[in-house]
Amino acid sequence: MRTHTEQTEQTEQTETTLHTPVIAWFEANARDLPWRRPEAGAWGVMVSEFMLQQTPVSRVLPVYEQWVARWPRPADLAAEAPGEAVRAWGRLGYPRRALRLHGAAQAIRDRHNGDVPSEHAQLLALPGIGEYTAAAVASFAYGQRHAVLDTNVRRVFARTVTGVEYPPNATTAAERRLARSLLPEDRTRAAEWAAASMELGALVCTARSPECGRCPVAAHCAWKLAGKPAHEGPPRRGQTYAGTDRQVRGKLLAVLREAVAPVTQQALDAVWDEPVQRARALDGLVSDGLVEPMADGLYRLPLT
């Protein structure tokens, strides 16, 4: 066990080699994103976190702007049918996120008087909110001290501290312990560190083409100092889309989003030639609550 003096020295070293340069870099290079502005509030932060899961910023921006203009408060979204959330989600992908965000808005309206709660435990208790999103909202919206571990942060920590090119496929207990150990004690500083380390991973310490020449902590990066050893294990592959059930689901949902009335089976059949895959995709949408079957073979986005 480390002595108090050793712990203090380690904390000071982390502040000097990681916190200070990364936060300074962030202050000079952070993107001006609408959910980072004060007027976004906790609801804007929450909406952005749902939308940004597995989706790049460039695709999220126009949908986010339309969403918060239409539903500036959780109660505004909660008053609508869940199908309207799916419709407004557009082509962001993974549309179940829209249903989860709608469910969270209803819970905020019913349990918290329409205000996004600030307590981490209360955030975690909302429908569709996991550990990452709860920590992100508490940190980015309320300036609290939490370890915010998304893919970008995990990659930064893997390289700079652990010395490996990529983190494990799923977040591990060791990663969580490391993230907590790297948190500044001051809550404001911790919130800045969470945002800064995430932005560093998004803009500089990227998955495929890290720009070490632009990195503010390159001189202390364990992976760089080790000669950038290649990732051990099977190669990482991007997710395929063409020809998958996901693509078929997207085509079926597009027909329903654009329709002003219930849609016939014939209209849905026209979007994909292969009947077995098409039926499987439609059954999956119904099972996920994204599509509601009606009498006479009609389908619509969910009303309840």
N, C-alpha and C positions, 0 to 999 in steps of 0.2 A: 504494500500500500504506500502510495506517495505521501510525503510529508506535506504540511501546509505550505512550506517554503517552495517545495517542488511544484505544487499545484499553482501557486502564485506565479512562479517563473514561466510555467507552461501557458497560463492565461495571458501573460504579458507578451510572450512570443507569438501566440496566435493573433493577438491584437495587432502586433507590429507587422507580421508577415502575411496575414490574410485579411482581417477585418478592415484595417485602415486603407490599404491599397485598393481592395475590391469596392469598398463603399465610395471612395474618392473617384474611382473609375465610373461607377454607376451615376454619381452626381453629374459627371461631365458627359456621359454617353447614353443615358437612359432614353428610351423612346417615349415620345409624348403620346400615351395611349389614353383613351377616354376614361377607362375604369381606374386610372391612376390619379385623375383630377379630383379635387375635393368635392365638387358637386356630384360626383358619381355616388357617393355614400356607400353604405354597406350593401344595399341591394344591387347597385351597379357592380360592385366587386363580386358578389355571389353569382350574378348572371354571367359575368365574364369567366369565372372559374368553371361553371358548368359547360360553357361553350368552348373553352380552350382545351378541354380534355381530348387529346388525340387529334386536334384540329389546329392548323397554323393560324397565326394572328391575321394574316391577309384575308383569309376566308371569313374569319369571325367578325371583323370590323363592321362591314355593312349590315350584317344581321343584328349585331349588338345595338347599333345605332337605331335601327328600326324598332327593335324590341323595347328598349328603354323609353323611346318616344311614345310608343303605344301603351306600355305598362310601366309607368315611372315608379310605381310602388307595388309591393307584393300583393296587396288587396286588389289592385287593378287586374292583375293576372288571375288571381284566385276567383274572381267573379266571372271569368270566361269559361267556356267549355274546354276540357283538356285537348280536344281536337284542334282548337284554335292555336294552342301552343305548338302542336305538331305542324300545323300549316305554316305558322310564322317561322318555324325552325328552318324551313327551306331545305337546301342541299348541304347543310353542315355535316350530315352523316350521324350515325348512332342516335336516331331520333328518340330512343327511350329516355335520353337525357332531358328532352322537352317535357315528357310526362313527369319525370322526377322533379324537375324544377317547378312544374305546376303544383305537384303535391307538396313541395316545400313551401310554396307561396301560400297555399291553403292552411298549412300548419302554422305559419307565421301569423297569418290573419287570426286564426282561431285560438292560438295559445299565447301569443306575444303582442296582442293589440296592434298587429300590422307592422311592427318594427323588427328588423332582423336582430336576433339576440346577440349579445356580445360575449356571453359566457361560452367557453369551448364545449362544455358538456351539453348545453342547450342546443348549440349548433349541431353537435354530433347526433342528437336525438331527432333531428328533422329528417323527413323522408328523403332518401337519395343522397344524403350527406355522409361521406366517409371521413376517415382520419385526415387525409390530405386536405380536402375542401374545408373542413372545420378549422384546421390550423391556418389555412390560407386566408379565410375570411377574418378570423380573429386577429391575425397578424397584419394583413394589408388594410383592413377596414378600421380596426380598433387599436392598432399599434401594440399588440400584446406580444409576449415572448413565447414563441412556439417554434419547433423545428418543422419547417415546411419542405417536404421532400417530394418534389416532382422529378420527372426524368432529367431535366436540365441540371438541377441541383445535385442529384445523385451522380451524374457524370462528372461534374466539377469536383465533387468530393472524392470520387474514385480515382481521378487522375492526380489532383493536387496533393491529397493526403495519403491515400492507399497505394498509389503508384501503379494502378492498372488502367487499361484503356477504356473499359466499359464496366458499369456496375452489373450485378446479377439481373436476371430477367425480372424477378420479383423482389420487392423491398425486403431486406432481411433485418433481423433484430440487431445485428452488428452495425448496419447502416444507421439505424435509429439511434443507437448509443453514440455513434460517432457524431451524428448531427446535433444531438443534445450537448455533447461535450464541446462542440464548436460554437455554441450560442453565446453571444455576449451577455453578461449579467444584466446590463441595463436594458429595459424592455424596449425603449425607443431605438437603441442601437441594434437590438436583436431583430426588430422589424425591418430596419434598414438593411441589415445583413441578409435577411431572407429574400428581400426583393433584389438586392444587388447580386447575390450568388446565382439566383435564377436567371437574371438578365445576362450575366456572364456566360452561362451555359447556352442561352438562346442565340447570342450574337457572336461569341468568340470561341468558346470551348465546345464547338458543335460536334455532332456525332461523327460526321464523315470528313470534314475539312477543318479541324481546329486551327485557328490562326494564332499560333504561339507568339508570333512577333508582336501582336497587339495585346497580349495578356498581361495584366498588371502584376500577376504573381508567378510569371514564368520562371523567374530565378529561384523560386522555392518549390516548384511543382515536382513532386516525387516521380511522376511518370516521365516527364521531360528529362529530369536528371538521370533517370535509369536508362535513357536512350530510346524512349518511346517503344517499349516492347509491345509486340502485336498481341491482340486479344487471344487468350487461350480458349479453346472450345470451338463448337460449330460456328461458322460465319453468320453474322446477323443479316437477315434478309428483310427487305421492305414487305409490307403486307400487299398481297395481290388483291385486285378488285374485279377486273374484267372476267366475266363469265361466272362469277360467284353468286351465291344466294344473296349476298349483300347488294350486289348490283341489281338483281331482280327485285328485291324488296324496295330499293330506291326508285326504280321505275314504276312500280305499283303505287307507291306513296305519292309520287309526282302527279299521277293521274287524279288521285283523291284530293290532293292539296289544291289543284287547279280547278276542281269541280265545284259548282255552287249548289249542286243537288246530289243525292245519292247516285252512285255509279253502278252500272250493270256489270255482270260477269263478263259479258262480251267485250266491253271496253277494257277491262283488265286483261283479258286473254290476248288482246292485240299487242301488248307491250313485250311479250316474250314468246318465242315459238315453241320452246320445249315444255310440254304440259306438266310433266311430273315435277320438274324443278319449280315451275311457276306456281303450282298448287302448294308445294312445300313452303315456298316463300310467303304465299298469302296466308297459309295456316299459321306460320310463325308470327306474322304481323298481328293476326287475330289473337293468338295466344299471349303476345306481349302487350295487348291492350291498345295497340296503335291503330287498329282498324276494327270497326264494329259491323258485323253482319246483320242484315235486316231480312225481312220477309221478301219473297219473290226474287231471291238471288241478287239483291242489291247490297252495296257496301258504302260506308261513310266513315269519316273520322269520328272518334269517340265524343259523345256528348256528356258523359258522366265518368 
